[in-house]
Amino acid sequence: MLVYLSYFCVGYIGIRFGFCEIYGEYSYLISGIFFLVVMLSTSSHFAAMWIDPGTVTPENEPLDARGFPCTICKTTKIARTHHCTTCHKCILNMDHHCPWISNCVGFKNQKHFILFLVYTIISACWYLTTMTQTAFSCLNQTCEVQKEPLWVFLSVLTSFICLFFTILCFITLKEQIRVVVTNISEIDLLQLRKFKQVCST
């Protein structure tokens, strides 16, 4: 809920006091494109949150499943399957459990999670750029946002929120790109490190 509230605040303040102040007669067109990017980010978040990440159950496990049985959910843990202690189920190609989407990032929803990160970075950077332009413009002339101190505070607050999410999403996206390129999830990498430590002792 907090994520969607942030989307609404950033979208409204950005269009109302950013795009309308800077882009003049083209503000409707550019605001529409910005709104589209925000909606793509929202829909990607929703998809990553509600799409099954790749749950493996005794009912849907492959007939030729080979591996060790999960001691918790009694499912055969085929290759690249890990048990999530938060979701209480085994996930195929599980990377991590993400509190942003209240779901695991796995085989079936990783694409939507990456799209969510990309669209969020684009919209947040666009918002920061526009609000920075608005701030410099308001130094030389009176802007509508200056008439309401509350909106000035909200504009600054949402800018800091966007900056925080930009940095966080960029770091997470970098890790997800590494996972896609190397085909090694964060959990696989962690287990590999533990294995090397055990072998070295």
Summary of the structure (lengths in Angstrom):
residues: 201
radius of gyration: 21.8
end to end distance: 47.0
largest distance: 71.2
contacts: 589
relative contact order: 0.13
helix: 66%
strand: 10%
